[in-house]
């Protein structure tokens, strides 16, 4: 069966399945991504020099080499980014650089309090990272020891620098983009101090003698049109950075006009061309 036809049929079947958990199991996409990234980390550990952390903006916004590993995964919050670093510094003996993608929703987003809670369990399965608040899983009747079978990949190749591009359906229409921005701003303004994990990361990376770059990824002009002109959603991050001036590099591409509409796959996720641009900027930032 041709890949496009198979993908279409799977999506069609999922439209008739009311259980989101079952839909995810059928699609298998998250298992595949976690399995790929965990296996690459294991197989190429001695030669990894750069690790990239963050949500889908990281997943779609950085091009790998065999010395760089992109552990960005859809809806990864700052807690899981920080915990992944703690694992990486033990796994990667030649680690030199850490890149953290910080999005406009990061200040208040918690994966386990979102509809992505089921996927967050896979951090424990593939990386041995426990849930932040086990009581939330207990309240929802989710088993935090649930064992996910590894996704069987016929040809696991690490040669593609952009193996898991991200495209969110509905994020190309004016209504979809507006709804997207409203949800992101709701998380940004929750005032639950998720940026505290950035401060933990800064301290840990500095203690390990490594370089840290925090990247704010770009978004489209259509996305920015819904952001109030007087609102700085990155104020919590910038307040933390002010405390550690000189210890961390900062690359804010949120309104970077170098990124054009054709660099995006939707309102706020880069395509391969856009990822290549941002990756080049990241390499340059480390050299400055």
The 8 nearest C-alpha neighbors of each residue, nearest first, counted from 0:
[[1, 5, 2, 4, 3, 6, 8, 7],
 [0, 2, 4, 3, 5, 6, 7, 8],
 [3, 1, 5, 4, 6, 0, 7, 8],
 [4, 2, 6, 5, 1, 7, 0, 8],
 [5, 3, 7, 1, 6, 2, 8, 0],
 [4, 6, 2, 8, 7, 3, 1, 9],
 [7, 5, 3, 9, 4, 8, 2, 10],
 [8, 6, 4, 10, 5, 9, 11, 3],
 [7, 9, 11, 5, 10, 6, 12, 4],
 [8, 10, 12, 6, 11, 7, 13, 5],
 [11, 9, 13, 7, 8, 12, 6, 14],
 [10, 12, 8, 14, 9, 13, 7, 15],
 [11, 13, 9, 14, 10, 15, 8, 16],
 [12, 14, 10, 16, 15, 11, 22, 9],
 [13, 15, 11, 12, 16, 10, 17, 22],
 [16, 14, 13, 12, 17, 11, 18, 22],
 [15, 17, 13, 18, 14, 22, 12, 21],
 [18, 16, 19, 15, 14, 22, 13, 21],
 [19, 17, 21, 20, 16, 22, 23, 13],
 [20, 18, 22, 21, 23, 17, 16, 24],
 [21, 19, 23, 18, 22, 24, 117, 25],
 [20, 22, 24, 18, 23, 19, 25, 16],
 [23, 21, 19, 25, 24, 20, 13, 26],
 [22, 24, 26, 20, 21, 25, 27, 19],
 [25, 23, 21, 27, 22, 26, 20, 28],
 [26, 24, 22, 23, 27, 21, 9, 13],
 [25, 27, 23, 28, 24, 22, 9, 10],
 [28, 26, 24, 30, 25, 29, 23, 31],
 [29, 27, 31, 26, 30, 32, 23, 24],
 [28, 30, 32, 31, 27, 33, 118, 23],
 [31, 29, 33, 27, 28, 32, 150, 34],
 [30, 32, 28, 150, 34, 29, 33, 35],
 [33, 31, 29, 35, 34, 30, 36, 28],
 [34, 32, 30, 36, 35, 31, 37, 29],
 [33, 35, 31, 37, 32, 36, 30, 38],
 [36, 34, 32, 38, 33, 37, 31, 39],
 [35, 37, 39, 33, 38, 34, 40, 32],
 [38, 36, 40, 34, 39, 35, 33, 125],
 [39, 37, 41, 35, 40, 36, 34, 42],
 [38, 40, 36, 42, 41, 37, 43, 35],
 [41, 39, 37, 44, 38, 43, 42, 36],
 [40, 42, 38, 39, 44, 43, 37, 90],
 [43, 41, 39, 40, 44, 38, 45, 37],
 [42, 44, 40, 39, 45, 41, 46, 47],
 [43, 45, 91, 40, 41, 47, 46, 42],
 [46, 44, 43, 91, 47, 92, 93, 90],
 [45, 47, 66, 44, 43, 48, 93, 65],
 [48, 46, 66, 44, 67, 45, 49, 94],
 [49, 47, 94, 95, 66, 93, 67, 96],
 [50, 48, 67, 96, 97, 47, 94, 95],
 [49, 51, 68, 97, 67, 69, 98, 96],
 [52, 50, 69, 98, 70, 99, 97, 68],
 [51, 53, 71, 99, 70, 80, 98, 100],
 [54, 52, 71, 100, 57, 75, 99, 80],
 [53, 55, 75, 73, 74, 72, 71, 56],
 [56, 54, 73, 58, 57, 72, 59, 74],
 [57, 55, 54, 59, 58, 60, 268, 216],
 [56, 58, 60, 71, 53, 55, 54, 59],
 [57, 59, 71, 55, 72, 56, 60, 54],
 [60, 58, 164, 57, 56, 165, 269, 55],
 [59, 61, 274, 57, 56, 269, 58, 277],
 [60, 62, 274, 278, 59, 57, 63, 58],
 [63, 61, 160, 161, 278, 274, 275, 64],
 [64, 62, 160, 67, 68, 69, 61, 161],
 [63, 65, 67, 66, 160, 62, 68, 158],
 [64, 66, 67, 63, 47, 157, 68, 43],
 [65, 67, 47, 64, 48, 46, 49, 68],
 [68, 66, 49, 64, 63, 47, 65, 50],
 [67, 69, 50, 63, 70, 51, 49, 66],
 [68, 70, 51, 71, 50, 63, 52, 67],
 [71, 69, 52, 51, 72, 68, 36, 50],
 [70, 72, 58, 53, 52, 57, 54, 69],
 [73, 71, 54, 55, 58, 75, 70, 74],
 [72, 74, 55, 54, 75, 71, 58, 56],
 [75, 73, 54, 76, 55, 110, 72, 115],
 [76, 74, 54, 72, 73, 53, 79, 110],
 [75, 77, 78, 79, 109, 110, 74, 108],
 [78, 76, 80, 79, 196, 81, 193, 75],
 [79, 77, 81, 80, 76, 196, 82, 193],
 [78, 80, 82, 81, 77, 76, 83, 75],
 [81, 79, 77, 83, 78, 82, 52, 53],
 [80, 82, 84, 78, 79, 83, 200, 77],
 [81, 83, 79, 85, 84, 80, 78, 86],
 [84, 82, 86, 80, 85, 81, 79, 87],
 [83, 85, 87, 81, 86, 82, 88, 80],
 [84, 86, 82, 83, 87, 88, 81, 89],
 [87, 85, 83, 84, 89, 88, 90, 82],
 [88, 86, 84, 90, 89, 85, 91, 83],
 [87, 89, 91, 90, 85, 86, 84, 94],
 [88, 90, 87, 86, 91, 85, 92, 84],
 [89, 91, 87, 88, 44, 92, 86, 41],
 [92, 90, 44, 94, 93, 88, 87, 45],
 [91, 93, 94, 45, 90, 89, 88, 44],
 [94, 92, 91, 48, 47, 95, 45, 46],
 [93, 95, 48, 91, 92, 47, 49, 96],
 [96, 94, 48, 209, 49, 93, 210, 97],
 [95, 97, 49, 210, 209, 211, 94, 48],
 [96, 98, 211, 50, 49, 51, 210, 212],
 [99, 97, 51, 212, 213, 211, 52, 50],
 [100, 98, 213, 52, 53, 51, 214, 101],
 [99, 101, 214, 53, 57, 215, 213, 52],
 [100, 102, 215, 214, 105, 99, 213, 53],
 [103, 101, 105, 104, 215, 100, 216, 56],
 [102, 104, 105, 232, 187, 233, 183, 101],
 [105, 103, 187, 183, 186, 102, 106, 108],
 [104, 106, 102, 108, 107, 103, 101, 187],
 [107, 105, 187, 193, 194, 104, 108, 192],
 [108, 106, 186, 187, 189, 193, 105, 191],
 [107, 109, 186, 105, 104, 106, 76, 110],
 [110, 108, 112, 111, 76, 107, 113, 193],
 [109, 111, 113, 112, 76, 116, 115, 74],
 [110, 112, 116, 113, 109, 119, 115, 135],
 [113, 111, 110, 109, 116, 114, 135, 115],
 [114, 112, 110, 115, 111, 116, 109, 108],
 [113, 115, 116, 112, 117, 110, 111, 118],
 [116, 114, 113, 118, 117, 110, 111, 119],
 [117, 115, 111, 119, 118, 114, 113, 110],
 [116, 118, 119, 115, 120, 20, 114, 111],
 [119, 117, 120, 116, 115, 121, 29, 122],
 [118, 120, 116, 121, 117, 122, 111, 115],
 [121, 119, 118, 122, 123, 117, 143, 124],
 [120, 122, 124, 123, 119, 118, 125, 147],
 [123, 121, 126, 128, 120, 125, 124, 119],
 [122, 124, 127, 128, 121, 129, 126, 120],
 [125, 123, 121, 122, 127, 126, 146, 147],
 [124, 126, 122, 123, 121, 127, 37, 33],
 [125, 127, 122, 123, 128, 124, 37, 86],
 [126, 128, 123, 124, 125, 122, 129, 86],
 [129, 127, 123, 122, 126, 130, 82, 83],
 [130, 128, 123, 127, 131, 122, 120, 143],
 [131, 129, 132, 133, 128, 120, 123, 143],
 [130, 132, 133, 129, 78, 111, 79, 128],
 [131, 133, 134, 130, 135, 136, 111, 129],
 [134, 132, 136, 135, 130, 131, 137, 143],
 [133, 135, 137, 136, 132, 138, 139, 131],
 [136, 134, 138, 133, 137, 132, 139, 111],
 [135, 137, 141, 139, 133, 134, 138, 140],
 [136, 138, 140, 134, 139, 135, 141, 133],
 [137, 139, 135, 136, 140, 134, 141, 133],
 [140, 138, 136, 137, 141, 135, 134, 142],
 [139, 141, 137, 138, 136, 142, 135, 143],
 [142, 140, 136, 139, 137, 143, 138, 117],
 [141, 143, 144, 145, 140, 136, 137, 120],
 [144, 142, 145, 141, 120, 136, 130, 133],
 [143, 145, 142, 146, 123, 124, 120, 141],
 [146, 144, 142, 143, 147, 120, 124, 141],
 [147, 145, 144, 124, 148, 121, 143, 123],
 [148, 146, 149, 145, 124, 121, 30, 125],
 [147, 149, 150, 146, 30, 151, 124, 34],
 [150, 148, 34, 151, 147, 30, 31, 33],
 [149, 151, 31, 30, 152, 34, 148, 27],
 [152, 150, 149, 153, 31, 34, 148, 155],
 [151, 153, 154, 155, 150, 31, 35, 34],
 [152, 154, 155, 151, 156, 150, 31, 35],
 [155, 153, 152, 156, 151, 157, 35, 158],
 [154, 156, 152, 153, 157, 35, 151, 38],
 [157, 155, 158, 154, 159, 35, 162, 39],
 [156, 158, 159, 155, 65, 39, 160, 162],
 [157, 159, 156, 160, 64, 65, 162, 63],
 [158, 160, 161, 162, 157, 156, 63, 64],
 [161, 159, 63, 62, 64, 162, 158, 157],
 [160, 162, 62, 159, 163, 164, 271, 63],
 [163, 161, 159, 160, 164, 157, 158, 62],
 [164, 162, 161, 165, 59, 58, 32, 160],
 [165, 163, 59, 162, 161, 270, 166, 58],
 [164, 166, 59, 163, 268, 167, 55, 58],
 [167, 165, 264, 265, 168, 164, 268, 170],
 [168, 166, 170, 169, 165, 265, 268, 264],
 [167, 169, 170, 166, 171, 265, 175, 172],
 [168, 170, 175, 171, 172, 167, 176, 174],
 [171, 169, 175, 176, 265, 266, 168, 172],
 [170, 172, 265, 169, 266, 176, 175, 173],
 [171, 173, 175, 174, 170, 176, 169, 177],
 [174, 172, 176, 175, 177, 171, 221, 170],
 [175, 173, 177, 172, 176, 178, 170, 169],
 [174, 176, 170, 172, 178, 169, 177, 173],
 [175, 177, 179, 170, 173, 178, 174, 172],
 [178, 176, 174, 180, 179, 175, 173, 181],
 [177, 179, 181, 175, 176, 180, 174, 182],
 [178, 180, 176, 182, 177, 181, 175, 183],
 [181, 179, 183, 177, 182, 178, 184, 176],
 [182, 180, 178, 184, 183, 179, 185, 177],
 [183, 181, 185, 179, 180, 184, 178, 186],
 [182, 184, 104, 180, 186, 185, 181, 187],
 [185, 183, 187, 181, 186, 182, 180, 188],
 [184, 186, 182, 183, 188, 187, 181, 189],
 [185, 187, 107, 104, 108, 183, 184, 189],
 [186, 188, 104, 184, 107, 106, 185, 189],
 [187, 189, 186, 190, 185, 184, 107, 106],
 [190, 188, 107, 186, 191, 187, 185, 106],
 [189, 191, 188, 192, 107, 106, 187, 193],
 [190, 192, 189, 107, 193, 106, 188, 108],
 [193, 191, 194, 190, 195, 106, 107, 235],
 [192, 194, 106, 195, 107, 191, 196, 77],
 [193, 195, 197, 196, 192, 106, 236, 235],
 [196, 194, 198, 193, 197, 192, 199, 239],
 [195, 197, 199, 194, 198, 77, 78, 193],
 [198, 196, 200, 194, 195, 199, 201, 77],
 [197, 199, 201, 195, 196, 200, 202, 239],
 [200, 198, 196, 202, 197, 201, 203, 195],
 [199, 201, 197, 203, 198, 202, 81, 204],
 [202, 200, 198, 204, 199, 203, 205, 197],
 [201, 203, 205, 199, 200, 204, 206, 198],
 [202, 204, 200, 206, 205, 201, 199, 207],
 [203, 205, 207, 201, 206, 209, 202, 200],
 [206, 204, 208, 202, 207, 203, 209, 201],
 [207, 205, 203, 204, 208, 202, 209, 201],
 [206, 208, 204, 205, 209, 203, 88, 202],
 [207, 209, 205, 206, 204, 210, 95, 203],
 [210, 208, 95, 204, 207, 96, 205, 211],
 [209, 211, 96, 97, 95, 212, 204, 208],
 [212, 210, 97, 247, 98, 96, 248, 209],
 [211, 213, 248, 98, 249, 247, 97, 214],
 [214, 212, 99, 249, 98, 100, 250, 248],
 [215, 213, 100, 250, 251, 101, 216, 99],
 [214, 216, 251, 101, 252, 102, 253, 100],
 [217, 215, 252, 253, 214, 102, 56, 218],
 [218, 216, 253, 252, 254, 255, 215, 267],
 [217, 219, 267, 253, 222, 266, 220, 216],
 [220, 218, 222, 221, 266, 267, 260, 223],
 [219, 221, 223, 222, 224, 218, 260, 254],
 [222, 220, 224, 219, 223, 266, 225, 176],
 [221, 223, 219, 220, 224, 266, 225, 176],
 [224, 222, 220, 226, 225, 221, 219, 218],
 [223, 225, 221, 222, 226, 220, 227, 219],
 [226, 224, 223, 222, 227, 177, 180, 221],
 [225, 227, 223, 224, 228, 230, 222, 180],
 [228, 226, 230, 229, 225, 224, 223, 231],
 [227, 229, 230, 226, 231, 224, 225, 223],
 [228, 230, 227, 231, 226, 232, 234, 225],
 [231, 229, 227, 228, 232, 226, 233, 234],
 [232, 230, 233, 234, 229, 228, 227, 235],
 [231, 233, 234, 103, 230, 187, 235, 188],
 [234, 232, 236, 231, 235, 237, 103, 106],
 [233, 235, 237, 236, 232, 231, 238, 239],
 [236, 234, 238, 237, 233, 239, 194, 106],
 [235, 237, 239, 233, 234, 238, 240, 194],
 [236, 238, 240, 234, 239, 235, 241, 233],
 [239, 237, 241, 235, 236, 240, 234, 242],
 [238, 240, 236, 237, 242, 241, 235, 198],
 [239, 241, 237, 243, 242, 238, 244, 236],
 [242, 240, 238, 244, 239, 243, 237, 236],
 [243, 241, 240, 239, 244, 238, 237, 198],
 [244, 242, 240, 241, 246, 245, 247, 239],
 [245, 243, 241, 246, 242, 240, 247, 248],
 [244, 246, 247, 243, 248, 240, 241, 242],
 [247, 245, 243, 244, 205, 248, 201, 211],
 [246, 248, 211, 245, 212, 249, 244, 243],
 [249, 247, 212, 211, 213, 250, 246, 245],
 [248, 250, 213, 212, 214, 251, 247, 215],
 [251, 249, 214, 213, 252, 215, 248, 212],
 [250, 252, 215, 253, 214, 249, 216, 255],
 [253, 251, 255, 217, 216, 215, 254, 250],
 [252, 254, 217, 216, 251, 255, 215, 218],
 [255, 253, 252, 256, 217, 218, 223, 251],
 [254, 256, 252, 257, 253, 258, 217, 251],
 [255, 257, 258, 254, 259, 252, 217, 253],
 [256, 258, 255, 259, 276, 252, 254, 217],
 [259, 257, 256, 262, 255, 273, 260, 217],
 [258, 260, 262, 261, 257, 256, 219, 263],
 [261, 259, 262, 263, 219, 258, 220, 264],
 [260, 262, 259, 263, 264, 273, 258, 272],
 [263, 261, 273, 260, 259, 272, 270, 269],
 [264, 262, 269, 270, 265, 261, 268, 260],
 [263, 265, 270, 269, 268, 166, 262, 266],
 [264, 266, 171, 263, 170, 268, 267, 166],
 [265, 267, 170, 219, 222, 171, 268, 176],
 [268, 266, 218, 265, 219, 269, 263, 217],
 [269, 267, 263, 265, 56, 264, 59, 266],
 [268, 270, 263, 273, 60, 264, 59, 274],
 [269, 271, 263, 264, 273, 272, 262, 274],
 [272, 270, 274, 273, 275, 161, 269, 164],
 [273, 271, 275, 274, 270, 262, 276, 269],
 [274, 272, 262, 269, 276, 270, 275, 271],
 [273, 275, 60, 271, 61, 277, 276, 272],
 [274, 276, 278, 272, 273, 277, 271, 62],
 [277, 275, 273, 279, 274, 278, 280, 272],
 [276, 278, 280, 274, 279, 275, 281, 273],
 [277, 279, 281, 275, 61, 280, 276, 274],
 [278, 280, 282, 276, 277, 281, 283, 275],
 [281, 279, 277, 283, 278, 282, 284, 276],
 [280, 282, 278, 284, 283, 279, 277, 285],
 [283, 281, 279, 285, 284, 280, 278, 286],
 [282, 284, 280, 286, 281, 285, 279, 287],
 [285, 283, 281, 287, 286, 282, 280, 250],
 [284, 286, 282, 283, 287, 281, 212, 248],
 [285, 287, 283, 284, 282, 281, 280, 248],
 [286, 284, 285, 283, 282, 248, 281, 280]]
